[in-house]
Amino acid sequence: MAVVIGDCVHFLVEFGGKMQKCRVSDIALTNKVGVRKKDTTHDQLLAIFEKHRAEIERIAVVKLESGHVSLLGIILTTEDLNR
């Protein structure tokens, strides 16, 4: 289940036999679909996330594989989503 906390959508992905904490910034999501952040509600952010969830989770796993993880998990940015 994904939730909006602050300026990110938080979600979990399975990696290395464990669930890993991940976040994608609201700016990355709104840039992905070409809308302005200030015009977007939490429900709309979640809808954008769900529409692109498979791709976002794949990008998160690639980032985890490359070692970009901390105790707080990973954060995906506009740069990550545009690769």
C-alpha positions in Angstrom: 0.0 0.0 0.0 1.3 3.4 -0.9 0.8 6.5 1.2 1.6 10.2 0.9 3.6 11.5 3.7 5.0 15.0 3.4 6.3 15.6 -0.2 6.7 11.9 -1.1 4.7 8.8 -1.9 6.0 6.0 0.3 5.8 2.4 -0.8 7.5 -1.0 -0.3 9.3 -3.2 -2.8 10.6 -6.7 -2.2 14.4 -6.9 -2.7 16.9 -9.4 -1.4 14.2 -11.4 0.4 13.1 -8.3 2.4 10.6 -5.5 2.0 12.5 -2.3 1.4 11.2 1.2 2.2 11.1 3.5 -0.9 9.8 7.0 -1.7 9.1 8.9 -4.8 9.0 12.6 -4.7 5.8 14.5 -5.5 7.8 16.6 -8.0 9.0 13.5 -9.8 5.5 12.2 -10.1 4.0 15.5 -11.3 6.8 16.0 -13.8 6.2 12.5 -15.1 2.7 13.5 -16.2 3.3 17.1 -16.9 1.2 18.7 -14.2 2.1 21.4 -11.6 2.8 20.2 -8.1 0.7 22.9 -6.5 -2.4 21.8 -8.4 -2.1 18.2 -7.2 -3.9 16.7 -4.2 -2.7 13.7 -2.3 -5.3 11.5 -3.9 -4.1 12.6 -7.4 -0.5 11.9 -6.4 -1.6 8.4 -5.4 -3.4 7.9 -8.6 -0.4 9.0 -10.6 1.8 6.6 -8.6 -0.7 3.7 -9.1 -0.8 4.3 -12.8 2.9 4.1 -13.1 3.5 1.7 -10.2 5.1 -1.2 -12.1 7.6 1.2 -13.8 8.4 3.0 -10.5 8.9 -0.3 -8.6 11.3 -1.5 -11.4 13.3 1.7 -11.1 13.4 1.3 -7.3 14.8 -2.2 -7.6 17.5 -1.0 -10.1 18.4 1.7 -7.6 18.6 -0.8 -4.8 20.7 -3.2 -6.9 23.2 -0.4 -7.4 23.6 0.1 -3.7 21.7 3.3 -3.2 20.0 2.4 0.1 20.1 3.8 3.6 18.3 3.1 6.8 15.6 5.3 5.5 15.3 3.4 2.3 15.6 5.1 -1.1 14.1 8.1 -2.7 13.3 8.3 -6.4 13.7 11.7 -8.1 12.7 13.2 -11.4 16.2 12.1 -12.7 15.5 8.5 -11.7 12.1 8.5 -13.5 13.5 10.1 -16.6 16.3 7.5 -17.2 
